[in-house]
Amino acid sequence: MIRTWLPQSLVMSSLNRERADRAASRSGQVVGGLLMAFGWISFLRGAPGGLWLVFVGLFITVVAGTERQRAVIHTALRGIKVADAMSSPVTTGADWLTIRHFIDEVAVNSRHFAVPLLDFEGRPSGIVQIRKLARIPGARREALRVREVAIPLSQCAVAAPSDLLSEALDKLRPGTGMRILVVDGHHLVGIVTAKDISRLTQRHTLETGGPGEPMSPGATP
């Protein structure tokens, strides 16, 4: 009896917390919208300070919307392993190539905005953004190695296939993009991108009938 009740109570506690988070974010959006409306009306009536209320309301609305999106994603990814979300195989490039050779042999054929790099031993060494390569003057492309302008592995989000996706997302860092390199035994076996996260979130929405609305225990989609 206790064994059955305890897991269900934990699930319900988690669901209630997520519902509370969504309610708080919706309230924040409402408050932000009201502040913007009041500020705009005040400004039209000749009160310059009304513009500040508009900006404050806009800030509150954006923050609340971000928190709501975070709650939706967290709900959609609950219990999902990195292996279930990653894309594989991965298009990679050699990190010892000059930028000129890398562009000609790898970048022009890639359909992605960034390409993971491998060293001489086939181990992941980082990731390079295509747009960064495009900014490098032609004269320097012959001298620079692609690894010299890449984001090193130490600054990339790295996860194992068996890791929880929600925990792997916490490893993302500003400036590196929404990409998680999936490594197993020093070998790159996959990558998780924003498209993969979006796909999982949309699937969750279809299965539950609403954005971020978790199903009750025992319910069937």
N, C-alpha and C positions, 0 to 999 in steps of 0.2 A: 504493500500500500504506500509506504513512505517512498520507496524507490520510484514508483510511478508518479507520485504527486510532486516530488522535488524537481525533476526535469521540466515538468509542465509549468511549475511555478516560476522557474528561471526563464522559460520562454515567454510567459505572459509578462514578467517583469521587464524583459527586453523590449517586447512589443509596446508596452505602456510607455516606456522611456522614449522610444522612437516616435510614438504618437505625440507625446508632449513636446519633443523637439520640433516636429512639424507644425504643431499648433503655435509654438512660440515664434517660429520663423514667419508664419502667416500673419501673426499679430504684428510683428515688426514691419512687414510689408504694408499692412493697413495703416499703421502709425506713420510710416514714412510717406505714404501717399497723401494722408491728411495734412501733414506738415507742408508738403510741396504745394498742395491746393491752397492752403491758407496763406502760405508765403507769396504765392503768385497773385492771389486776390489782393493781398496787402500792398504788393508792389504796384499793381495796376491802380490802386487807390492813392498812390503817392508816397508810400512808406518804403524808403530805400532798404530798410532792414529786412523787408520781405524776401529779398534775394538770398539772404543768409539762411532763412528758413527753407527755401527751395533746395539749396545745396545740402543742408543738414538732412532734409527729408530724403533726398536722392541717395545720400550716403547710407542712411539707415535701410532704405529699400534694397540697395545693392548688397549690403552685408547680409540682410535677412534672406535674400534670394540665394546667395552663395551657401549659407548654412542649410537652407532647405534642400538645395541640390546635393550637398554633402550627405545629408541624412538619407536621401533617396538612393544615392550610390552605395552607401554603407549597407542599407537594407537589401539592395539587389545583389550585393556581392557576399552576403553572409554565408560562410561555410564553403565557398568556392576555392579550389586550389589553383595555384598559378598554372599548373599543367593544363587545367581545363579552359584557361583563358588565352594562353599564349598562341601566337602564330608561328608555324614551323613548316618547312625549313626557312632559314633566315638568309637573306642576301648579305654577304659580307665582303670585305676588301682587305688586302694585305697592308699592314701599317707601315711597311718599309718602302712602299712606292712613293715616288715623287708625286707632288700634287698634279702635275701635268699628266703623268701616266695614270694616276688614279681617276682623274676626270674622264680620260679617254677610254679606260678599260672597265670602270665600275660605275661612276656617277651618271654618265649619259644613259646607261641602261637600267638605272634604278628607278622604281616608281615611288620611292619613299623620300621623305625630307631629311633623313639621317641614315647613315650606314654604320653598323658595328664593324670594328676592326679586329683582326687577328694578328698575332705575332708570328715569328718564325716557327714556333712549336705548335701553332694552331690554337693557342689560348686567346681568349678575348682580352684586348688591351685598352679598349675605349670605344668611343663612338664619335663620328664626325658629322657635322651638319652641312648639307649641300650648299645652303645659302652662304655659309662662311667661306667655302671654297670659291664661290663666285666673286667674292669681294677681293680676293688676292690678285694683285697685278700680274699680268702675264710673265713679266721678267722674273718674278720670284718663284713662279710655279715649277721651274726646272731645278731650283736649288733646295726648296723646302720639301721635307718628307711629310706625308699626310698626318703622321702621329704627332708632329710638332704643333699642329693647329687643332687637334682633336681634344675632346673631353676625356681625360684619363679614366681608367676603370675605377680608381679610388673615389672619383666624384660621381660615378654613375650609380643608379639604383640597380642592385643585383639581388636576385632571389633564386632559390632552388625550386624545382618543379613541385615539390611536396609542401611548400610554404603556403599559408593562407594568403589569398590575393589582397584582402583588406589590410593585412600586416605589411605586405610588400609595398603597397601604395604609400605607406607612411615613410618609406625610404626615399621617396622622390624629393629632389632638391630644386630650388629655384634656378632657372637658367639652363637646366639640362633637358627640359622638355618632359612630356608625360610618356616616358619609355622605361621599361624594366627589362634588363637583360636577364634571361633565364639560363643559369649555368649549372651543369651537373658534372662533377668530377673534372673541373677545369676546362670543360668543353661547352661552347655555346649551343644550346639545344632549342632555343626559341626566344621570342621577344613579345612583350605585352605593350601595346600602344593605346592611344586614346580611342582609336576605332574599336579595339577589342572591348574596352570598358563600355563604350556606347552600345555595342552589340548586346552585351550581357544585360545592361540596364533596360534596353528596349524589350528583350526577351522576358525579363522579369515583369515589365509593365503589361505585356500581352498575357502572361500567365496569371497575374493577379487582378487584372481588370482595371488597374489605375496606377498612376505614377507613385511608386514608393509605398503602396498600401500593402502591408504584409498580410499574408493569409493566416487565419486562425489555425491553431493546432488541430490536426485531424481533417481539415478541409481539403477538398480536391479541386485542382484548377479546372 
